[in-house]
Amino acid sequence: MMKYFLTFIGAGLGGVLRLLVSSLVNNILPVFFPSGTLVVNVVGSFLLGVIIFGFDEPKLIDPNLKFLLGVGFCGGFTTFSTFSLETINLFRNSEFLLGGVNIILSLVLCLIGVYLAYIIFR
């Protein structure tokens, strides 16, 4: 039961921060590209890598805190469903190049984010 509560709390906090970060980025960068979602997903991927690889030793962080941050917070913070919807909307608006760029950047940069955290903590 505790894991459900931790997921609930972490996802709520992650979701609120996702809205703040995404809105901030979208206010700074051009609106024609879903930059806010991209930034949130890359940062969230890096944070998940830090949580998993940076706190790999069981005694460095309480397992419940690791679960709250990894599954809850990062799960609520990252936005794969939003990424998917925004990409489909780009395709629906005949923005095929931007849709393809969004797919490639999201995939490559998020993988780099997790791998960078792995490299830092190994």
C-alpha positions as CSV (number, residue, x, y, z in Angstrom):
1,M,0.0,0.0,0.0
2,M,2.9,2.3,0.7
3,K,4.2,2.2,-2.9
4,Y,0.8,3.4,-4.1
5,F,0.9,6.4,-1.7
6,L,4.5,7.2,-2.7
7,T,3.6,7.1,-6.4
8,F,0.5,9.3,-5.8
9,I,2.6,11.9,-3.9
10,G,5.6,11.8,-6.3
11,A,3.4,11.9,-9.4
12,G,1.5,14.9,-8.1
13,L,4.6,16.9,-7.4
14,G,6.1,15.8,-10.7
15,G,3.0,16.8,-12.6
16,V,2.9,20.3,-11.1
17,L,6.6,20.8,-11.8
18,R,6.1,19.5,-15.4
19,L,3.4,22.2,-15.9
20,L,5.6,24.9,-14.5
21,V,8.7,23.9,-16.5
22,S,6.9,23.2,-19.7
23,S,5.0,26.5,-19.5
24,L,8.2,28.5,-18.8
25,V,10.0,26.9,-21.7
26,N,7.0,27.4,-24.1
27,N,7.0,31.1,-23.0
28,I,10.6,31.5,-23.9
29,L,11.0,29.4,-27.1
30,P,8.9,29.5,-30.3
31,V,5.4,28.0,-30.0
32,F,5.5,26.1,-33.3
33,F,7.5,23.2,-31.8
34,P,6.7,21.4,-28.5
35,S,9.9,22.5,-26.8
36,G,8.4,22.4,-23.3
37,T,7.6,18.7,-23.5
38,L,11.0,18.0,-25.1
39,V,12.8,19.8,-22.2
40,V,10.7,18.1,-19.5
41,N,11.3,14.6,-21.0
42,V,15.1,15.2,-21.4
43,V,15.4,16.6,-17.9
44,G,13.2,13.9,-16.5
45,S,15.2,11.2,-18.2
46,F,18.5,12.6,-16.8
47,L,16.9,12.8,-13.3
48,L,15.7,9.2,-13.5
49,G,19.2,8.2,-14.5
50,V,20.6,10.1,-11.5
51,I,18.1,8.5,-9.1
52,I,18.8,5.0,-10.4
53,F,22.6,5.2,-11.0
54,G,23.6,7.9,-8.7
55,F,21.9,6.3,-5.7
56,D,22.7,2.7,-6.7
57,E,24.1,1.8,-3.3
58,P,21.1,0.7,-1.1
59,K,22.4,2.7,1.9
60,L,22.7,6.0,0.0
61,I,19.0,6.6,-0.2
62,D,16.0,5.0,1.5
63,P,14.3,2.6,-1.0
64,N,10.9,4.3,-0.4
65,L,12.4,7.7,-1.3
66,K,14.1,6.2,-4.4
67,F,10.7,4.8,-5.4
68,L,8.9,8.1,-4.7
69,L,11.4,10.0,-6.8
70,G,11.9,7.4,-9.6
71,V,8.4,5.9,-10.2
72,G,6.3,8.7,-8.7
73,F,8.1,12.0,-9.4
74,C,9.8,11.1,-12.7
75,G,6.7,9.3,-13.8
76,G,4.6,12.4,-13.2
77,F,7.2,14.8,-14.5
78,T,7.9,13.2,-17.9
79,T,5.3,13.3,-20.5
80,F,5.4,10.6,-23.1
81,S,1.7,10.7,-23.7
82,T,1.9,14.5,-24.3
83,F,4.8,13.9,-26.6
84,S,2.8,11.4,-28.5
85,L,-0.2,13.7,-28.8
86,E,1.9,16.7,-29.9
87,T,3.7,14.6,-32.5
88,I,0.4,13.4,-33.9
89,N,-0.9,17.0,-34.0
90,L,2.2,18.1,-35.9
91,F,1.5,15.3,-38.4
92,R,-2.2,16.2,-38.6
93,N,-1.2,19.8,-39.4
94,S,1.1,18.5,-42.2
95,E,4.2,19.5,-40.2
96,F,5.9,16.2,-41.1
97,L,9.4,17.5,-40.7
98,L,8.8,19.0,-37.3
99,G,7.0,15.8,-36.2
100,G,10.0,13.7,-37.3
101,V,12.4,16.1,-35.6
102,N,10.4,15.8,-32.4
103,I,10.5,12.0,-32.5
104,I,14.2,11.9,-33.2
105,L,15.2,14.6,-30.7
106,S,13.0,13.2,-27.9
107,L,14.3,9.7,-28.4
108,V,18.0,10.6,-28.8
109,L,18.2,13.3,-26.2
110,C,16.2,11.3,-23.5
111,L,18.5,8.3,-24.1
112,I,21.5,10.6,-23.8
113,G,20.1,12.0,-20.6
114,V,19.9,8.6,-18.9
115,Y,23.2,7.5,-20.3
116,L,24.9,10.7,-19.2
117,A,23.7,10.1,-15.6
118,Y,25.0,6.5,-15.9
119,I,28.4,7.7,-17.1
120,I,28.6,10.4,-14.3
121,F,27.8,7.8,-11.6
122,R,29.8,4.9,-12.8
